């Protein structure tokens, strides 16, 4: 949320400075980032990676015996 607010404020400031206060036009489709499918795939990979890292840091339950 903080990043969203900061970027919104900066966009407003830049619109005032460079665009007579009018909103900037939308970005071209190619400039809007990666596809939804690619973002979901990346999210799944990251969730799996963080789970593997958590498991690697957690000692086995029978290690204290």
C-alpha positions as CSV (number, residue, x, y, z in Angstrom):
1,X,0.0,0.0,0.0
2,X,2.8,2.4,0.8
3,X,4.5,1.9,-2.5
4,X,1.1,2.4,-4.3
5,X,0.6,5.7,-2.5
6,X,4.1,6.9,-3.1
7,X,4.0,6.1,-6.8
8,X,0.6,7.7,-7.2
9,X,1.9,10.9,-5.6
10,X,5.0,10.9,-7.8
11,X,2.9,10.4,-10.9
12,X,0.7,13.4,-9.8
13,X,3.7,15.5,-9.3
14,X,5.2,14.6,-12.7
15,X,1.9,15.2,-14.4
16,X,1.8,18.7,-12.9
17,X,5.4,19.3,-13.9
18,X,5.5,17.9,-17.4
19,X,1.9,17.4,-18.6
20,X,0.0,20.6,-17.5
21,X,-1.7,18.6,-14.8
22,X,-3.4,16.2,-17.3
23,X,-3.1,12.5,-16.6
24,X,-0.4,10.7,-18.6
25,X,-1.9,8.4,-21.3
26,X,-1.9,4.7,-20.5
27,X,1.3,2.8,-21.1
28,X,1.4,0.7,-24.3
29,X,0.5,-3.0,-23.8
30,X,4.1,-4.1,-24.3
31,X,5.3,-1.8,-21.5
32,X,2.8,-3.1,-18.9
33,X,5.0,-5.9,-17.6
34,X,4.8,-9.7,-17.9
35,X,1.8,-11.7,-18.7
36,X,-0.6,-12.9,-16.0
37,X,0.3,-16.5,-16.7
38,X,4.0,-15.7,-16.3
39,X,3.4,-13.8,-13.0
40,X,1.4,-16.8,-11.6
41,X,4.1,-19.2,-12.6
42,X,6.8,-17.0,-11.0
43,X,4.6,-16.8,-7.8
44,X,4.2,-20.5,-7.6
45,X,8.0,-21.0,-8.0
46,X,8.7,-18.4,-5.3
47,X,6.3,-20.0,-2.9
48,X,8.0,-23.4,-3.5
49,X,11.4,-21.9,-3.1
50,X,10.6,-20.2,0.2
51,X,9.0,-23.5,1.5
52,X,12.2,-25.4,0.6
53,X,14.3,-22.8,2.4
54,X,12.1,-23.0,5.5
55,X,12.4,-26.8,5.5
56,X,16.2,-26.6,5.1
57,X,16.4,-24.3,8.2
58,X,14.1,-26.4,10.4
59,X,16.0,-29.2,12.2
60,X,14.3,-32.7,12.1
61,X,11.9,-33.4,14.9
62,X,13.9,-36.3,16.2
63,X,17.2,-34.4,16.4
64,X,16.8,-33.7,20.1
65,X,16.5,-37.5,21.0
